[in-house]
Amino acid sequence: MKLRNSPSDRDISELLSFGVINVDKPPGPSSHQVSAWVRDITGVEKAAHTGTLDPKVTGSLPILLGDATRLSEILLGKKEYIVVLEIHKRLKNNDDLKQVLEDFIGEIYQKPPKKSAVSRNLRVREIDEIELIDYEKKRVLLRVKCASGTYIRKLCHDIGLVLGSGGHMGDLRRTMSFPFTDQNLVKMHEMVDAIDAWKNDGEEDELRNIVLPGEVLLEGIPKIIIAESAAKNVAKGSPIYAPGIISIEMEKISEDSNRVACYTPNGAVVCLGRYVGGIGLKKEKVVELERVLV
């Protein structure tokens, strides 16, 4: 079997078969609809997003293409939003607001809204940061950095309750869906133009700027480099044993975080897995497979 080329050496078809596009979701369509549009525009068999945005919400919506869709349920990293909090009664001063916002930083309990697509069980979510950007009359502009799965609409409602004034979410835009930010967003019409230029004129530059190799999704995960022979066995469902290991970032692996990404020497990812042992014994299993990506 043929393994993937290095990310820098892939042709457009290879990029589309294992790629990601950081789409600037427009207001109106659902995240599912945007994924379907990207699938049809690029001509891939399958596409998936990495975190639902409500129809009226805009911003970063990474769309995974081809084999990269196997990562959609695993790689749900930190998110960042710019949100307008609509307060129902004007506050006397900003000090109360600042204190309430500080109280929401850390672990909070949330029950998904009635309209959500998941079961409405109480769950814990982590709020890393809430920055008060601006405040005018009954409108508050906030930047929120939080764990994946946090409901900003519910957060706004709960802040309003604690303030005693009531409140709800106004405009919302996602500015980060790790590892992507709003600095490299792609608008739908830019994607259409880039695909058209490639198909009709053979121009690849714009499309290469838009479609990134799937490996960018694995930023921060400890790397293990394996031999090509081991990679071919992984493609058949075999775990990785000590003889197939070339190098391993042991300093980044811990008991609490033992997920690893395995690559061939040319930098092409082969699988995600769990580190389960050392590399001292010849026949010792080192990585238990979680997602095969070849």
C-alpha positions in Angstrom: 0.0 0.0 0.0 1.0 3.6 -0.6 1.4 5.9 2.4 0.7 9.7 2.3 3.3 12.1 1.0 4.7 14.7 3.2 2.2 17.6 3.8 4.4 20.0 1.8 4.6 17.6 -1.2 0.9 16.7 -1.6 -1.0 17.6 -4.8 -4.5 19.3 -4.5 -6.4 16.0 -4.6 -4.3 14.7 -1.7 -4.9 17.8 0.3 -8.6 17.6 -0.3 -8.6 13.9 0.8 -7.2 14.8 4.2 -7.6 18.5 4.8 -9.3 21.3 6.8 -10.7 24.7 5.9 -11.3 27.4 8.6 -14.6 28.6 7.2 -16.0 32.0 8.2 -19.5 30.9 8.8 -22.1 33.4 7.6 -25.3 34.2 9.6 -28.3 32.1 8.5 -27.3 28.5 7.6 -26.7 25.8 10.1 -23.3 24.3 10.7 -24.5 21.1 9.0 -25.6 23.1 6.0 -22.2 24.8 5.7 -20.4 21.4 5.9 -22.7 20.1 3.1 -21.9 23.2 0.9 -18.1 22.8 1.5 -18.4 19.1 0.6 -20.2 19.9 -2.7 -18.0 22.8 -3.6 -14.7 20.9 -3.1 -16.1 17.6 -4.5 -15.0 15.4 -1.6 -17.1 12.5 -0.5 -17.5 13.6 3.1 -17.0 16.7 5.2 -17.7 17.5 8.9 -17.4 20.5 11.3 -15.7 20.5 14.7 -18.2 22.3 16.8 -21.8 23.5 16.1 -22.6 27.1 15.8 -26.3 28.3 15.9 -27.6 29.5 12.6 -27.4 33.2 13.4 -23.9 32.9 14.9 -20.8 33.7 12.7 -17.1 33.0 12.8 -14.6 30.2 12.9 -16.1 26.9 11.8 -13.3 24.4 10.8 -14.5 22.0 8.2 -12.7 18.7 8.0 -12.4 17.0 4.6 -12.1 13.3 3.6 -10.2 11.2 6.1 -9.8 14.2 8.4 -13.5 13.7 9.4 -12.3 10.8 11.6 -11.0 13.5 13.9 -14.3 15.5 14.3 -15.4 13.9 17.6 -11.9 13.8 19.2 -10.3 17.2 18.6 -12.7 19.6 20.4 -10.2 22.2 21.8 -10.6 25.6 23.4 -13.0 28.1 21.9 -13.1 31.9 22.0 -16.1 34.2 21.4 -17.0 37.8 21.1 -20.5 38.3 22.5 -23.0 41.1 23.1 -24.7 40.6 26.5 -28.0 42.3 26.5 -28.9 43.4 30.1 -32.5 44.0 30.9 -32.0 46.8 33.4 -29.3 49.4 33.3 -26.7 48.8 36.1 -25.7 51.6 38.5 -21.9 51.0 38.0 -19.4 48.7 36.3 -18.0 47.4 39.5 -20.9 45.0 40.1 -20.6 43.7 36.6 -16.9 43.1 36.8 -17.2 41.2 40.1 -20.0 39.0 38.6 -17.9 38.2 35.5 -15.0 37.2 37.7 -17.2 34.8 39.6 -17.9 32.9 36.4 -14.3 32.2 35.7 -13.3 28.6 36.4 -15.6 25.6 36.5 -19.3 26.3 36.1 -22.4 24.1 35.8 -24.5 24.2 32.7 -27.6 22.5 31.4 -27.9 22.6 27.6 -30.7 24.8 26.3 -34.0 23.2 25.3 -33.2 23.6 21.5 -29.8 21.9 21.8 -29.1 18.6 19.9 -27.8 16.9 23.0 -29.4 15.5 26.2 -30.1 18.1 28.8 -28.0 16.8 31.6 -26.2 19.0 34.0 -22.5 19.2 33.0 -19.3 21.0 34.1 -17.6 23.4 31.8 -14.4 25.5 32.2 -14.4 29.3 31.6 -10.8 30.4 31.2 -11.3 34.1 30.8 -14.0 36.7 30.5 -12.8 40.2 29.3 -15.1 43.2 29.5 -14.3 45.0 26.3 -17.0 47.7 26.3 -20.2 48.7 28.2 -22.9 51.1 27.0 -26.3 51.5 28.6 -27.7 48.0 28.7 -25.3 46.3 26.2 -22.0 44.7 27.3 -19.3 43.5 24.8 -17.4 40.5 26.2 -14.6 38.2 25.0 -15.0 34.7 26.4 -12.4 32.0 26.3 -13.7 28.6 27.3 -13.8 24.8 26.9 -15.5 23.2 24.0 -19.2 22.5 24.6 -19.8 25.7 26.6 -23.2 27.3 25.8 -22.6 31.1 25.5 -26.4 31.7 25.4 -26.8 30.0 28.7 -23.7 31.8 30.1 -25.3 35.2 29.2 -28.6 34.1 30.8 -26.9 33.0 34.0 -24.8 36.2 34.3 -28.1 38.2 33.9 -29.6 36.2 36.8 -26.7 36.8 39.1 -26.7 40.6 38.2 -30.4 40.6 39.3 -31.3 42.4 36.1 -31.9 39.5 33.7 -30.0 39.2 30.5 -29.7 37.4 27.2 -27.2 36.8 24.4 -27.3 39.2 21.5 -24.8 39.0 18.6 -22.2 36.2 18.9 -19.0 35.5 16.8 -16.5 32.7 17.4 -13.0 34.0 17.0 -11.1 30.9 17.9 -11.6 27.2 17.5 -8.3 25.7 18.4 -5.9 25.6 16.6 -7.6 28.1 14.4 -8.3 31.8 14.9 -10.1 34.5 13.0 -6.8 35.6 11.4 -7.0 32.9 8.7 -10.8 32.6 8.0 -12.0 31.7 4.6 -15.3 33.1 3.2 -17.5 30.8 1.1 -17.1 32.9 -2.1 -13.3 32.7 -1.7 -13.5 29.0 -1.6 -15.7 28.9 -4.7 -13.3 31.2 -6.6 -10.2 29.1 -5.6 -11.8 25.8 -6.7 -12.9 27.4 -10.0 -9.3 28.7 -10.6 -7.9 25.2 -9.9 -10.4 23.3 -12.0 -10.6 25.6 -15.0 -7.2 27.4 -15.1 -4.9 25.1 -13.2 -4.1 27.8 -10.7 -3.3 26.2 -7.3 -1.9 29.0 -5.1 -5.2 30.3 -3.7 -6.6 26.8 -3.0 -3.3 25.8 -1.2 -3.8 28.9 1.0 -7.3 27.8 1.8 -7.0 24.0 2.3 -4.6 23.1 5.0 -3.1 19.6 5.6 -5.0 17.6 8.3 -1.9 17.5 10.4 -2.5 21.1 11.5 -5.4 19.7 13.6 -3.0 17.8 15.8 -0.9 20.7 17.1 0.2 20.2 20.7 -0.3 16.4 20.7 2.9 14.5 21.5 4.5 13.0 18.4 5.8 9.5 17.8 7.8 8.8 14.6 7.4 5.3 13.3 8.9 3.3 10.5 7.0 2.9 7.2 6.7 -0.8 7.8 5.0 -0.1 11.2 2.7 2.4 9.4 1.6 -0.2 6.9 0.7 -2.5 9.8 -1.3 0.3 11.5 -3.3 0.7 8.3 -4.4 -3.0 8.8 -5.4 -2.3 12.4 -2.3 -3.4 14.2 -1.1 -1.5 17.3 2.4 -0.1 17.4 5.2 -2.2 19.0 8.6 -1.1 20.2 10.6 -2.2 17.1 8.6 0.2 14.9 9.4 3.3 17.0 12.0 5.7 15.7 11.5 8.6 18.2 9.0 9.6 20.8 8.4 12.9 22.7 8.3 11.3 26.1 8.6 14.6 28.0 5.2 15.6 26.7 3.4 12.4 27.8 1.7 12.0 31.2 -0.7 9.7 32.9 -3.4 12.2 32.6 -2.7 13.0 29.0 -1.4 9.9 27.1 -2.9 10.6 23.7 -0.2 10.6 21.0 -0.1 11.2 17.2 2.1 8.8 15.1 3.8 10.0 12.0 6.0 8.5 9.3 9.5 10.1 8.9 8.3 12.4 6.2 5.8 14.1 8.6 2.6 12.4 7.4 0.3 11.4 10.3 -0.7 7.8 10.5 -2.9 7.5 13.5 -4.0 8.8 16.9 -3.5 6.5 19.8 -2.9 6.0 23.5 0.6 5.5 24.9 0.5 2.3 26.9 4.1 1.3 27.6 7.8 1.9 27.3 10.1 1.0 24.5 12.6 -1.1 26.3 11.4 -4.6 25.3 11.5 -5.8 21.7 7.9 -7.1 21.5 6.3 -4.6 23.9 3.2 -2.8 22.7 3.7 1.0 22.9 0.6 2.5 21.3 -3.0 1.3 21.3 -4.8 2.6 18.3 -7.6 5.1 18.6 -8.1 6.5 15.1 -6.4 5.2 12.0 -5.9 8.0 9.5 -4.4 6.2 6.5 
